Amino acid sequence: MAGKKPQRRKKSAPKVAGVVGVGLDGEDGHTRVTRTEEMVMVGGSAETHERMQETAIRFGENLEKRGKTIHEASVREVVDLLRAAIEKTG
């Protein structure tokens, strides 16, 4: 078997494990943390954290409408859904 090249595995497409949202404007001393199946959001003022929560809800609903979990969605789908959720929240 000398000279035989090892078989290369086909690289799988990158997948998203989850999304982290960080609010940097929290100055009131409160520690805000929210978790969903797809996201973890930390920090921010009350207003910022609420917007992150609304974004997470819309993102999760739209992912569900596609009949997918975050692990099943492509990176492009996740980015597009996240962008759309942010635009509707903002």
KAWOGI-V164516 format. One record per helix or strand. SS is the DSSP state (h for helix, s for strand). FROM is the first residue (numbers start at 1). TO is the last residue. Records with the same first field share a line. If there is no record, write none. Layout:
BEGIN
SS->FROM-TO ; FROM-TO
END
This chain:
BEGIN
s->15-15 ; 19-23 ; 33-35 ; 39-43 ; 74-74
h->46-65 ; 75-89
END
